[in-house]
Amino acid sequence: MENIIGYINDLVWSNALIVLCMAAGIYFSIVSRFVQVRFFRHMIQLLFTGKASEKGVSSFQAFSIAISGRIGTGNIAGVATAIAMGGPGAIFWMWLIAFLGSASAFVEATLGQIYKEVKDGQYRGGPSFYIEKGLGIKWYAVLFAVATILSTAFLLPGVQSNSIALSMQNAFNVPVAYTGAGIVILLALIIFGGVKRIGKVAEIVVPFMAGAYILVALIIMALNIEQVPSMISLIFRSAFGLEQAFGGVFGLAIAWGVKRGIYSNEAGQGTAPHAAAAAEVSHPVNQGMVQAFSVYVDTLFVCTATAFMILSTGQYNVINPDGGFIVENIPMAKIGAEYTQYAVNTHFPTLGAGFVAVSLLFFAFTTIMAYYYIAETNLSYLYEKGGKGAIWALRLLLLVSTFYGSIKTAEAAWTLGDIGVGIMAWLNVVAIFLLRKPALKALKDYEKQRKAGVEEPVFDSRALEIKNADFWEHKKK
């Protein structure tokens, strides 16, 4: 079975997907005239505009739900894995895919808003909705919905719960089954409350968890300030094969940096548009920019915090693809969160394991919350009316897979998770490339209104000749 899973993973994550994601980011950056740079300050301002309504959440709540999905075990264990498999240079490629991916995130989130609907009294949207309405390809939309439900309710939750359980066992000697049961109970209390409860929990937990984690990273960097210049130099030299020690893993640095970058920030994967569509805004571009900024928060802030802690303290190993290690600074250490635990322990011997375990608990738990919301949205797409029985079955599946993930091997959990991410990325990146024109029209319209002095641009899909944007057509009437 492991061989079969490994074969499928290699097939999904071939070089073709890496090239596709990079090419999409480059293309969207160019055609949007680097929207992720031009509107950086405006992105931050938009975070705190707009209020929740009966049908939708506020911009900040939508941002928090999306960040819940983006910031997870990939920000701690995933970064460590990228360093272990591709060397320090992998971090540069994580940065690059985040910078380029923020343009892809802008396009997909804007499309999520353009083609959203009101279903069961709340806003619903995402790739399945914009594939059917924008491309008119029903089978493609259904395929994405089914693949996403399978990924977010079955394949991906196990990665998060597995990392929580292993870190809790390492830090506090808590049996993995006990941790798994605790996660399931807490998760059930939240997901049975619907999207509004998920949004309220996320907007409180996400800023706290990310802020505390980055603060500790800054303290550790300050204590190792003399190592920072050489560390940054090492990252760039290794990224381009100029560091002799890591020349043999140059290709792996690119592959693992992009792979773990996409897994962490989810740009182009098709997850964030679900949260973006739930926001109450006057113009789709509003959420496009908010979600573009969320990629920065995930990778350039949180992932970088992890990388700098690990590299500045030297608490990492790099595996030689031909066998053995290129660098072995921490013998017998498992690849993943242990690197970060050792890094924190360097200066805070009694804090490291516990701090990382608690951080992972918050990061990964909120990610599973976001997975449920995404899965439920796609189930809502498949069921035009009703579907209450299916929603209960979905909740049960997610809770069971979350518990099972906490007690299975980490390698199997990560491989299944990678397959889920890869399938969604293949389907969504192709879709947003084909649907780029409506998103770019919306951006041009937004910029035009801003230049005319309109502080809060309003979207009119009919004036822009964007068809099947039913919600906005009805809103304008």
C-alpha positions, -999 to +999 in steps of 0.1 A: +000+000+000+028+024+009+044+017-025+011+025-043+006+057-023+042+067-031+038+060-068+006+082-069+024+110-051+053+109-075+029+110-104+009+140-090+040+159-078+060+155-110+081+184-122+052+194-144+031+206-114+061+225-100+066+242-134+028+248-138+026+266-103+057+287-110+046+296-145+011+306-133+025+328-106+049+345-131+021+350-156-005+364-131+022+387-117+030+401-151-006+405-164-017+421-131+013+444-132+025+429-099-007+436-080+010+420-049+035+448-048+015+478-061-013+474-035+007+461-006-003+489+018-039+489+006-041+451+013-035+458+050-060+486+050-087+463+035-082+438+063-101+460+087-129+473+064-164+458+061-186+441+087-202+407+089-238+403+078-265+377+082-252+360+050-215+367+052-185+372+074-163+403+077-131+408+056-110+401+086-130+369+095-126+357+059-089+365+061-087+346+094-105+315+080-081+315+050-051+320+072-064+291+094-061+269+063-027+283+052-009+284+086-007+248+098+018+220+103+035+230+070+048+262+087+067+242+113+072+206+103+070+214+065+097+240+067+120+216+085+113+189+060+122+213+031+155+221+048+162+184+055+155+173+019+167+203-001+191+221+022+189+258+033+184+269-003+149+254-002+138+284+019+146+308-010+123+288-033+096+289-007+099+327-006+098+329-044+067+307-048+050+328-021+058+361-039+046+347-072+018+327-056+002+358-041-007+369-076-024+335-082-041+339-048-054+373-059-069+358-091-086+328-074-100+348-045-114+375-068-130+348-090-145+332-058-162+365-050-174+372-086-192+338-090-204+333-054-240+324-045-264+326-015-272+291-004-288+281+028-288+317+039-251+323+036-225+331+009-210+301-008-183+301-035-150+286-047-135+268-076-164+245-083-187+276-085-165+296-108-156+266-130-193+259-137-204+296-141-172+310-157-161+281-179-195+264-183-179+229-177-202+211-152-182+179-151-150+198-144-167+216-115-181+184-101-146+167-104-130+196-084-158+194-057-154+156-053-115+159-052-117+187-027-141+169-004-119+138-005-087+159+001-100+182+029-122+157+047-101+125+043-065+130+031-054+163+047-067+163+083-045+134+092-013+155+085-024+181+110-036+158+137-005+135+133+018+165+139-001+176+169-002+141+184+036+135+178+046+169+192+024+164+223+039+129+229+074+143+225+068+173+247+044+161+274+045+123+270+008+122+261-003+091+242-012+099+206-047+083+210-055+106+239-044+137+219-064+124+189-096+120+210-092+155+225-088+171+190-119+153+178-140+165+207-129+202+204-133+200+166-169+186+169-179+215+192-168+240+165-178+225+132-213+217+144-217+255+149-213+263+112-192+289+093-201+318+117-186+299+146-155+290+126-151+326+116-154+338+152-129+313+166-105+319+137-104+357+142-095+353+178-070+324+176-052+332+144-037+366+152-027+354+187-010+322+175+009+338+146+020+368+167+033+347+196+052+324+173+068+352+154+077+370+186+096+340+199+114+336+166+125+373+167+138+368+202+159+337+191+172+356+161+182+385+183+201+361+205+218+348+174+222+381+156+258+375+147+247+344+127+220+361+107+241+376+079+259+343+072+226+324+075+209+346+048+240+343+026+239+305+030+202+305+019+209+324-013+241+305-022+225+272-016+194+282-036+215+285-068+239+257-062+268+280-053+274+265-019+296+235-025+282+214+004+247+216-010+255+215-048+243+179-049+208+188-038+203+219-060+174+204-079+159+191-046+161+226-031+138+239-059+115+209-058+111+208-020+110+245-016+082+249-042+064+217-029+064+227+007+057+263-002+025+254-020+015+230+008+020+258+033+006+289+016-019+271-006-017+298-033-034+285-064-045+253-047-081+265-046-088+264-008-088+302+000-115+311-026-140+294-004-133+317+025-130+347+002-164+341-012-179+342+023-169+378+029-194+407+028-177+432+004-187+458-022-162+446-048-146+412-055-111+427-057-113+436-021-110+400-011-086+392-039-061+416-022-068+405+013-061+369+003-030+379-016-017+394+016-025+362+035+001+344+014+027+368+027+016+363+063+019+325+059+052+322+041+072+354+044+063+358+081+055+325+098+075+301+076+105+324+076+103+326+114+106+288+116+135+287+090+154+314+108+151+297+142+164+264+127+192+278+106+205+305+130+209+279+157+222+252+134+197+227+146+191+208+114+202+178+092+204+176+055+199+142+039+222+130+011+201+115-017+228+090-023+226+078+014+236+093+047+238+130+055+253+160+040+249+178+073+241+160+106+240+185+134+213+166+155+219+129+153+188+106+157+164+136+153+132+129+133+126+151+103+100+177+111+089+196+142+118+182+162+142+206+144+122+236+156+120+221+191+158+218+192+162+253+179+140+268+207+157+246+232+191+261+223+182+292+243+152+281+263+160+245+274+127+240+292+105+258+267+113+243+232+093+211+231+063+225+249+062+258+229+064+240+196+038+215+206+014+242+217+021+262+186+014+232+164-018+225+184-031+260+175-018+260+139-029+226+129-062+226+148-074+258+131-063+243+097-086+213+103-114+238+110-108+255+077-107+221+059-142+214+072-155+247+059-140+240+025-154+205+024-189+217+035-189+244+008-182+218-019-208+195-006-232+225-007-223+229-044-231+192-051-265+194-034-287+221-048-312+215-020-311+198+013-281+175+018-284+175+056-277+138+058-246+143+036-233+171+058-236+148+089-217+121+070-191+147+061-186+157+097-183+121+108-157+114+080-136+144+090-137+135+127-127+098+119-099+108+096-086+133+121-084+107+148-070+080+125-043+105+113-032+111+149-023+074+154-008+065+119+028+070+108+039+105+099+053+095+065+020+080+054+001+110+066+023+135+048+022+114+015-016+113+016-017+150+023+007+158-006-015+138-030-046+158-018-028+192-023-014+182-056-047+170-071-065+203-061-036+224-074-036+207-108-074+212-112-075+248-099-044+263-116-056+252-150-091+267-142-079+301-130-056+304-161-086+298-183-107+322-163-082+350-159-102+376-180-130+382-155-105+387-126-084+411-146-115+430-157-125+434-121-090+446-111-090+472-139-125+484-128-113+486-092-083+506-101-104+530-123-128+537-095-100+543-070-083+567-094-116+585-097-116+591-060-141+564-050-131+551-016-152+520-017-155+508-053-187+490-062-189+460-086-212+459-116-208+426-134-232+437-163-212+468-170-181+448-173-199+421-194-190+393-170-217+367-175-233+344-149-222+365-119-257+360-106-252+373-071-239+407-083-265+410-110-293+406-084-275+429-060-274+457-086-311+455-094 
